């Protein structure tokens, strides 16, 4: 299974055409504080899922860890109109692990293949001085394990533009977990 480490979420758009074969449904799981659903005419930072869902009918999206302070009601309405599912950051915690697992399992069951994109600043220690704006690495690892256990994951994309995110302990744990499933 390929692992892509990149500084831009939009890299996934270059890979999607080779992943979509035989009209199979491809689920994109976006583990990120941002929706990446900015509506625009040209590809820009923050518009990756907008373009993926509009260009490829086979794609569907599940957002994990959306920070309600980083998206407005209009963006959530647009995501709903596009058929997206999501969990807010405050729902992705140990107390809500059963709900996370159930919603993720329901999404996975409707997909033939999965592609994961993980925003490293959303889980890295250095993202913010406030812990409440970051996703718990243990919950991110749970989501990753559940996806990998489905045997539907074709690609994992890790996105970070700074060394402190790419070389963080959280990134190391993610890569180790991927290594365990590839053995």
C-alpha positions as CSV (number, residue, x, y, z in Angstrom):
1,X,0.0,0.0,0.0
2,X,1.5,3.3,-1.0
3,X,2.2,6.0,1.6
4,X,2.4,9.5,0.3
5,X,4.0,12.2,2.4
6,X,3.3,15.6,0.9
7,X,2.9,19.3,1.8
8,X,-0.4,19.7,0.0
9,X,-3.8,17.9,0.3
10,X,-4.4,18.5,-3.4
11,X,-1.7,16.0,-4.3
12,X,-4.4,13.3,-3.9
13,X,-6.3,14.7,-6.9
14,X,-3.4,13.6,-9.2
15,X,-3.6,10.0,-7.8
16,X,-7.4,9.6,-7.8
17,X,-7.9,8.8,-11.5
18,X,-5.6,5.7,-11.1
19,X,-7.5,4.6,-8.0
20,X,-10.9,4.8,-9.6
21,X,-11.3,1.7,-11.7
22,X,-14.4,-0.2,-12.8
23,X,-16.9,2.2,-11.3
24,X,-16.1,1.2,-7.7
25,X,-17.1,3.5,-4.9
26,X,-14.0,5.2,-3.4
27,X,-14.3,6.6,0.1
28,X,-12.0,9.4,1.0
29,X,-11.5,9.7,4.8
30,X,-10.2,13.1,5.7
31,X,-8.7,13.2,9.2
32,X,-8.4,17.0,9.5
33,X,-9.6,20.0,11.4
34,X,-10.6,21.5,8.0
35,X,-13.3,20.4,5.6
36,X,-11.3,21.1,2.5
37,X,-14.6,21.9,0.7
38,X,-14.0,25.5,-0.3
39,X,-16.1,26.2,-3.4
40,X,-14.1,27.8,-6.1
41,X,-13.6,27.6,-9.9
42,X,-9.8,26.9,-9.8
43,X,-8.0,24.4,-7.5
44,X,-6.8,26.2,-4.4
45,X,-5.6,25.2,-1.0
46,X,-8.6,24.0,1.0
47,X,-10.6,22.9,-2.1
48,X,-9.4,19.3,-2.6
49,X,-12.5,17.5,-1.5
50,X,-14.7,20.0,-3.4
51,X,-12.9,19.1,-6.6
52,X,-12.7,15.3,-5.9
53,X,-16.5,15.0,-5.2
54,X,-17.4,17.1,-8.2
55,X,-15.0,15.5,-10.7
56,X,-15.5,11.9,-9.7
57,X,-19.0,10.5,-9.2
58,X,-17.5,7.4,-7.6
59,X,-16.1,9.4,-4.6
60,X,-17.7,10.0,-1.3
61,X,-16.1,11.6,1.8
62,X,-16.0,11.2,5.5
63,X,-14.5,13.9,7.6
64,X,-13.0,13.1,11.0
65,X,-12.2,15.8,13.5
66,X,-13.7,18.9,12.0
67,X,-13.1,21.9,14.2
68,X,-16.4,23.9,14.3
69,X,-14.3,27.1,14.8
70,X,-12.6,26.6,11.5
71,X,-15.7,26.0,9.3
72,X,-18.9,28.0,9.1
73,X,-22.5,26.8,8.7
74,X,-22.4,27.4,5.0
75,X,-19.5,25.0,4.5
76,X,-21.3,22.3,6.6
77,X,-24.4,22.7,4.6
78,X,-22.4,22.4,1.3
79,X,-20.7,19.2,2.7
80,X,-24.1,17.8,3.6
81,X,-25.4,18.6,0.1
82,X,-22.4,16.8,-1.4
83,X,-23.3,13.7,0.7
84,X,-20.4,13.9,3.1
85,X,-20.4,12.5,6.6
86,X,-18.4,14.0,9.4
87,X,-17.4,13.9,13.1
88,X,-16.6,17.1,14.9
89,X,-13.3,17.3,16.8
90,X,-15.1,17.3,20.1
91,X,-16.8,14.0,19.2
92,X,-13.5,12.2,18.4
93,X,-12.4,11.3,21.9
94,X,-12.1,8.2,24.1
95,X,-15.6,8.7,25.5
96,X,-17.1,8.7,22.1
97,X,-15.0,5.9,20.7
98,X,-18.0,3.6,20.1
99,X,-19.9,6.2,18.1
100,X,-16.8,6.9,16.1
101,X,-16.3,3.2,15.4
102,X,-20.0,2.7,14.4
103,X,-20.1,5.7,12.0
104,X,-16.8,4.8,10.4
105,X,-17.9,1.2,10.0
106,X,-21.1,2.4,8.3
107,X,-19.1,4.6,5.9
108,X,-16.6,1.8,5.2
109,X,-19.4,-0.7,4.4
110,X,-20.6,1.6,1.6
111,X,-17.2,1.9,-0.1
112,X,-15.3,-0.6,-2.3
113,X,-12.0,1.1,-1.7
114,X,-10.6,3.7,0.8
115,X,-8.1,6.5,0.6
116,X,-7.0,8.2,3.8
117,X,-5.7,11.7,4.0
118,X,-4.3,12.8,7.4
119,X,-3.5,16.4,8.2
120,X,-0.4,16.2,10.4
121,X,-0.8,19.7,12.0
122,X,-4.2,18.7,13.2
123,X,-2.7,16.0,15.4
124,X,0.9,17.3,16.0
125,X,1.9,18.7,19.4
126,X,3.1,21.9,17.8
127,X,-0.3,22.7,16.1
128,X,-1.6,25.0,18.7
129,X,-0.9,26.1,22.3
130,X,-4.4,24.9,23.1
131,X,-4.9,21.1,23.4
132,X,-8.6,21.3,22.5
133,X,-7.9,22.2,18.9
134,X,-5.9,19.0,18.2
135,X,-7.1,15.5,17.6
136,X,-6.0,12.8,20.1
137,X,-3.3,10.7,18.4
138,X,-4.8,7.6,20.0
139,X,-8.2,8.2,18.4
140,X,-6.5,8.9,15.0
141,X,-4.6,5.6,15.4
142,X,-8.0,3.8,16.2
143,X,-9.5,5.2,13.0
144,X,-6.4,4.2,11.0
145,X,-6.5,0.7,12.4
146,X,-10.2,0.3,11.6
147,X,-9.7,1.4,8.1
148,X,-6.7,-0.8,7.5
149,X,-8.5,-3.8,9.1
150,X,-11.2,-3.5,6.4
151,X,-8.6,-4.4,3.7
152,X,-10.0,-1.7,1.5
153,X,-7.3,1.0,1.9
154,X,-5.4,1.6,-1.3
155,X,-3.4,4.7,-0.3
156,X,-2.6,6.8,2.8
157,X,-1.6,10.4,2.4
158,X,0.1,12.3,5.2
159,X,0.1,16.1,4.8
160,X,2.4,18.5,6.6
161,X,4.4,21.4,5.3
162,X,6.7,21.9,8.3
163,X,9.5,19.7,9.6
164,X,8.0,19.8,13.1
165,X,4.9,18.1,11.8
166,X,6.6,15.6,9.5
167,X,9.1,14.5,12.1
168,X,6.7,14.6,15.1
169,X,6.1,11.7,17.4
170,X,2.5,11.5,16.1
171,X,3.8,11.0,12.5
172,X,6.2,8.3,13.7
173,X,3.3,6.5,15.4
174,X,1.2,6.7,12.2
175,X,4.0,5.3,10.0
176,X,4.7,2.5,12.6
177,X,1.0,1.5,12.6
178,X,1.0,1.4,8.8
179,X,4.1,-0.8,8.9
180,X,2.4,-3.3,11.2
181,X,-0.4,-3.8,8.7
182,X,1.9,-4.1,5.7
183,X,3.9,-7.0,7.3
